[in-house]
Amino acid sequence: MEDNVQQIERFRSQVLAAASDGRALRIRGGGSKDWYGQASEGDILDTRPHSGIVDYEPTELVITARCGTPLAEIEAALAERNQMLAFEPPHFGSSATIGGVVASGLSGPRRASSGALRDFVLGAVLMDGKGEVLTFGGQVMKNVAGYDVSRLLAGSMGTLGLMLQHSIKVLPRALCDTTLRFALDEIDALKRLNEWAGLPLPISASCWHAGELTVRLSGAQAAVIAAARTLGGEPVEEGALFWAALREQRHAYFDGAGSLWRLSVPSTTGAIILRGAQLIEWGGAQRWLKVDADATMAQNIRRAVTAVGGHATLFRGGDKSVGVFQPLAPGVARIHQRLKAAFDPSQVFNPGRMY
């Protein structure tokens, strides 16, 4: 406990010194997602010394850990009790930490069936730009009035403060998984996915690319077997490896040069006609688009995605001057600015990392 207190004091000293000198701090854990977002700037504040699982009660389905705790350590502890982080966060490297997971806000293949990362964040401890330690939420699910700050921090890219600790809801692992594959073009695949979404099927992940639709079923063995019989398709022997590769973007689709865009659209959206190769996840709600780096192309992508009620993120590569994240509406931008001013009045933490 003494080391923990001392580490927090060291963080506070760094924050106050940076605020006094007008310097920026670049919050960094394992650095596995350094490439994500706008360019980082400022002196590195390394969160890795602030590590360790603070509390884990399997019967309560909650784990609490410090920001620098390796994601692999948390997943190993959960696996021992046959539990998991249901949103399947991508690692993008062996050095990933739980702080980086929450800051990036990224979810994996199971997101469409289980929920996004922010749905599982129950509580957080935050150091603001004044060096004050603030506690939000707790270790139980409950309704809150006003801002649910714990979830607000999910995907904030460290721009609101130094997230010291997180409490996250976990779920039991599925008793049975099976993966099926179907030969379908994009239009037919989207049609099938939307039809299946209205049925009581234990679909926990989906992926369409290059004429093949791959679907994972998860749950009780009897339910999975019955659903597989209903859907048909060809069994995929190495299903677990396929979904792990998709989550970590080791799937062949992600190889090669070019800009990688992440398109978030309503799942009922039909085929989006854009130049470049696409891969579709989350029952149609998440679409990856790989194109040559081109500012005009960026405008076309965002125009097409906005027209169907979605937004587009320049995920990897390309010219970040076009803006990594979808530009905000004026009213929403003002809310962002006020939140930033309230939590970080001296603009210490990761300035410009989002917009």
JOMOCOR-V211569 format. One record per pair of residues at least 12 apart in sequence whose C-alpha atoms are under 6 Angstrom apart, sorted by the first residue. I is the first residue (numbers start at 0). J is the second residue. If there is no record, write none. Layout:
I/J ; I/J
//
This chain:
11/130 ; 18/345 ; 23/41 ; 23/347 ; 24/41 ; 24/42 ; 24/43 ; 24/347 ; 24/348 ; 25/40 ; 25/41 ; 25/42 ; 25/43 ; 25/44 ; 25/349 ; 26/43 ; 26/44 ; 27/44 ; 27/45 ; 28/45 ; 28/46 ; 28/47 ; 28/67 ; 29/94 ; 29/95 ; 31/91 ; 31/92 ; 31/95 ; 36/323 ; 36/352 ; 36/353 ; 37/352 ; 37/353 ; 39/352 ; 46/67 ; 47/67 ; 49/67 ; 50/65 ; 50/67 ; 50/68 ; 51/64 ; 51/65 ; 51/68 ; 52/64 ; 60/168 ; 60/169 ; 61/167 ; 61/168 ; 61/169 ; 62/166 ; 62/167 ; 63/165 ; 63/166 ; 64/164 ; 64/165 ; 65/163 ; 65/164 ; 66/97 ; 66/98 ; 66/163 ; 66/164 ; 67/96 ; 68/96 ; 68/97 ; 69/95 ; 69/96 ; 70/95 ; 70/96 ; 70/97 ; 81/172 ; 82/170 ; 82/171 ; 82/172 ; 83/169 ; 83/170 ; 83/172 ; 84/169 ; 86/106 ; 86/107 ; 86/109 ; 86/110 ; 86/115 ; 86/116 ; 87/106 ; 87/107 ; 88/106 ; 88/107 ; 89/107 ; 89/246 ; 89/247 ; 91/247 ; 101/153 ; 102/153 ; 102/154 ; 102/155 ; 102/156 ; 102/157 ; 103/154 ; 103/156 ; 104/153 ; 104/154 ; 107/246 ; 108/204 ; 109/203 ; 109/204 ; 111/281 ; 112/203 ; 117/150 ; 117/153 ; 119/167 ; 119/168 ; 120/150 ; 120/167 ; 121/136 ; 121/137 ; 121/138 ; 121/166 ; 121/167 ; 122/135 ; 122/136 ; 122/137 ; 122/149 ; 122/165 ; 122/166 ; 123/135 ; 123/149 ; 123/164 ; 123/165 ; 124/163 ; 124/164 ; 125/161 ; 125/162 ; 125/163 ; 126/160 ; 126/161 ; 127/160 ; 127/342 ; 128/343 ; 135/149 ; 158/348 ; 158/349 ; 159/339 ; 159/342 ; 173/217 ; 173/218 ; 174/218 ; 174/219 ; 175/217 ; 175/218 ; 175/219 ; 175/220 ; 176/216 ; 176/217 ; 177/215 ; 177/216 ; 178/214 ; 178/215 ; 178/234 ; 178/235 ; 178/238 ; 179/213 ; 179/214 ; 179/232 ; 179/233 ; 179/234 ; 179/235 ; 180/212 ; 180/213 ; 180/232 ; 180/233 ; 181/211 ; 181/212 ; 181/232 ; 182/210 ; 182/211 ; 183/210 ; 183/211 ; 184/210 ; 192/282 ; 201/216 ; 201/217 ; 202/215 ; 202/216 ; 203/215 ; 203/216 ; 203/217 ; 205/280 ; 205/281 ; 205/282 ; 206/279 ; 206/280 ; 207/278 ; 207/279 ; 208/278 ; 257/290 ; 257/291 ; 257/292 ; 258/289 ; 258/290 ; 258/291 ; 258/292 ; 258/315 ; 258/316 ; 258/317 ; 259/288 ; 259/289 ; 259/314 ; 259/315 ; 260/287 ; 260/288 ; 260/312 ; 260/313 ; 260/314 ; 261/286 ; 261/287 ; 261/311 ; 261/312 ; 261/314 ; 262/285 ; 262/286 ; 262/311 ; 263/284 ; 263/285 ; 263/309 ; 263/310 ; 264/284 ; 264/309 ; 265/284 ; 266/283 ; 266/284 ; 275/289 ; 275/290 ; 276/288 ; 276/289 ; 292/317 ; 311/325 ; 312/324
//
